[in-house]
Structure formats: structure tokens, C-alpha cells
Amino acid sequence: MLTPGEVKLTDGRSVEFANLDIAATAPCLRVVADAVADLLPFYGSVHRGAGALSERCTREYEQARETVADVLGHGPGDTVIFTRNTTDAFNLLARAVPAGTTVVTFDTEHHANLLPWRNPVRLEAPRSPAAAVEILRAALRGLEGNVLVSVTAASNVTGEVWPIERLAAVAHEFGARIAVDAAQLAPHAPKRLAGLGADYIAFSGHKLYAPFGAGVLAGRADWLDAAEPYLAGGGASAHVADDGTTRWATGPARHEAGTPNLLGAVALATALRALHDRDLATAEQALLQRLRAGLAALPHVTELRLFPADAERVGIVSFTVAGRDPGEVAVTLGRDHGIGVRTGLFCAHPLTRRLLNDDKSDKSGQAVPDLSSGQAIRASFGIGTTAEHIDRLLAALQ
Ligand code: PMP
């Protein structure tokens, strides 16, 4: 793991920076940095040249695609398209769904899976994983024609894990397809991705301990091969006639016009493979328990959650501090304690607002002055996070 080392505090001390904002963008794994550095001397054009450099770069780019397909357990009808990030992946998919497709999503989604769809059916926020399954089942009962359900696997606000396997089974029972926003599940549980039952999966390299602006849209090739190219240009065009008519490529090239992001794809695939081969859950769940137990013991701190407290989660916890402005808390954590957190509505405005409205009192049940400016504080962690980071946050909040 590449770490920023120490930061100076307002009192003059220096401490190791506690990066508790990993859900936004994760630091770079050493193995990823090495893979990128190893490739740099051979940097050349992908799919567009004949020399040794181009051959190697084309091979590495396609190998990155194979690695992703392998981790996702792809079969013959599936494809992997490299995008810029998860947002880009959902915008691509939204343009590729056949005309007349009904898209069904929950109003709890991250904006990346809320805003690209035209007139989606937005289902009410479920208050438990089981309720999500029942709400979806009821919604699908009345729908005909092509239906695509699109749902997040792990919330970037609460860390709560959604019952994707069960949602996929219900979608398939009704002949619908399901797209999964795995931006937050992939970094925490990459082994689960292959077994989700998803028809489409989207995630981002920069949340997966790989930098450089690459993401993935992976899944069934038929709609993608039939859709208009996402970007029009070189690489996506198989033949352009003098009269301007264009025959478009099929396969991933159809949606990857322009020179591809080789280093991004190699970094993403290296990270995905490295994470896939590690036990991530044991250490993370211990830290999660430590943080949640610590927060629960602080009378002025309230954790935000949609599901019951014992629902499965990844290492993301959002909370409010009664009577304190979240921005001020975050600045104090940064300057006085060397801790990086995030504040705001986390690009999931309807969900976070709903959860903030749930929280109108402290744990004694007393109403507190609302200084939240309609925002929350989020601590998120993963590889590289230590118990000391968590304890430092708890001590600072105390
Ligand atoms: N979905 C979720 C659940 C996310 O947490 C994020 C990033 N906050 C996104 C989608 C969008 O990812 P990106 O910004 O990499 O496009």
C-alpha cells in the first residue's frame, strides 16, 4: 500500500494520516503501482500499431479484460467494457438498453445509478433486505416487455449490503435483467461478484486501490452489441464509407472509441486480482465492529442506517454528532487529529436526507439543536486501516 505518511497537526505534532475516506477513492496498492511502473517503458498504442510496443500494450490491455472476465465468472455471452468509472458505466448501459425497456431502481441509489435512467420506476426505500426483495417482487408483477432492475450491492452511505443474490433471483423469475452497482462491494468482497447472479456489473478502479480513471461495465453482450456506440469515433468504427455511412464494430470496441486507457485497465485488473486472492473480510469486520461499538457508546453520536442494526455491512459508517456542524467536525478531525473523513450527502441525496430525517434526537431521546446543515459525516476504511485509526477517531469524537 502506498501511504502519504505523516501529517502535521495544529499543535505541532506529526501523526500518521488516518485515511478514513477510502470509499471515495482508495489509496494505491503497491502491486498495482509496480504493475503500472513495469509497463511504462513499453508504453505504446493499443489496437493501433504493429511494432513490439503496440503488440505488448494490446496484449496487456486484452489480458486486463480477461482478468476482469475471469473474476466475474463470465461465460461466452458476456463482455467487459472499460469505461472511465461507475458513473460512465451506468450512462453507457442507460443508452444501450433497448427502446421501451422499463428500468426499475430504488430511490436509495447513488446518483450514478439514479440519474442516467430515463423515467425509471423508483421503488420506495426498503427498511430491511427482506423488504427490498418483497418490494421488488410486487413491482415486477405488473410489468411487461423488457425490464432492467438496477440496484446497488453495498451502500456508500451506510455500508449496508443489499441482498443482490435474492433480488437477482426475483428479477430472473419475472424474466427481467439486473444491473448491479458494485462500486462499493467490489473493493470489499470481490469474491462475491461472480456469484451475485447479475446480468450487468459496474465498478470503478479508483475505489479498488487502483488509480488512473478506469471503470468497468461487464455483462451480457447482446444489448450492448445491438446498441448505438456510446462514443462515436476511431476504434468503434469497423468501416467508414466515402459517403459517410459507418459500419460499427461489435464487442467491447463498439463502446470504447478513442485510444483506450491502458494503464487504467491494467491497474484495475491487477488490483481486482490482488484483492480477489486476499482475505479482506476478517480484518475489516473486526474494525467495523470496533468502530460501531465505539460510536454506539457515544451518547451524542448517531449512526445512519436504513436496515436493522445487525444487517450485513462493509467498512462504511455515516453518522451525525448532535448539536455539531459536520463540516466543523471534519475540519477538526483533519487539523487536530490527522484523520480524513467525508461530509455531505455522498451523491445519494434522497437516501441520506431520508436517514438524516430519521435522526432527530440524541440517544437519550432528547431533541437536540439541528446544526447538521442537512449533512452527515462518513468514515470508511479498508486495507491499510488500523485499530489505532479507529480508536483515534472515537477518542476525537469523545
Ligand atoms: N456507486 C456507488 C455506490 C458509489 O459509492 C460511487 C462513488 N461514490 C459511484 C457509484 C460512482 O463512482 P464513480 O465516481 O467512480 O463514477
Boltz pocket constraint, residues with backbone or C-beta under 6 A from the ligand:
constraints:
  - pocket:
      binder: B
      contacts: [[A, 23], [A, 24], [A, 84], [A, 85], [A, 86], [A, 87], [A, 88], [A, 110], [A, 112], [A, 113], [A, 152], [A, 154], [A, 155], [A, 156], [A, 181], [A, 183], [A, 184], [A, 204], [A, 206], [A, 346], [A, 347]]
      max_distance: 6.0
